[in-house]
């Protein structure tokens, strides 16, 4: 998968099952509109990394 849209569709469809897939995994069954909204939400949360300095512990 090369795009966020492909990843969202993958989890929405839930077709890929292998030995590493949890038996609790359930497809999201999102409509096309819901998939687009989820992608838009996730993209809105992207940005430049936040630089945090590790505190000095005495």
Protein Blocks (a to p, Z undefined) as FASTA:
>chain_A
ZZfklmmmmmmnomaccfklcfkbccfkiafklmmmmmmmmmmmgccdddddddddZZ
